[in-house]
Amino acid sequence: MMLHNRILDVAAGEVLKVVATDPSTTRDIPRFCQFLSHELVLHQELGGEYVYFIRRGQ
């Protein structure tokens, strides 16, 4: 998953903004965060795009 590689570029405690068009991300990204101990700070759906703010865990 591209998100897994990108989150490694962010220091622990920093927030990554993710914009997606795939509706399956509403299921996958919260699970990704829970499984890898990241915090899903905010999730919004804006005009067919899904926007996530993820705070990287340790």
N, C-alpha and C positions, 0 to 999 in steps of 0.2 A: 504494500500500500504506500502510495506517495506520501501520505501524512506521516507515517512512521519515520521515513527518512528526513522529512522537513522538520519535525519536532526536535531532532537531534541538533539542529542548527540554532536552537533557542536555549538560552541558559535557564537553569532551574529557577522557577519563580516568575519568569517572563511570560508574556501572553502572545500567542500566535493567533492571527486572524485567518480563518479558512472560509473561502467562498466556493460553494459547490452547486451543481445543477442537478445532480442525481438524488431523487427522493429517498433512496435507500440509505443515504447518509444520516437521516433522522434516526435510524436504528443503529448504524455502524459506528458513528462517531461517539455517541454516549457510551457504547460498549468498549470502544477503544480506550476512552478516558478512564473508565472504571477498571479495566483490566490492567492498565499500565500506571495507575495512580496519578493521573493528570486530572485537573479540575475543569469541568465544562462551566465556564463563567457565564456565558450567554449564548442562546441560540435564537435566531430570528429567521423567518421566511419573508423575503422581500421580492415580490414580483417574479416568482419562479426560481429565485436563487435562495440557497440556504446558507446563512452566515453563522459561523461559530467563532467564539473566542475561547481559546483553550490555554489555561495556565499550566505550564510544564511542572510536573512533580519532580521529586529528587530522582 
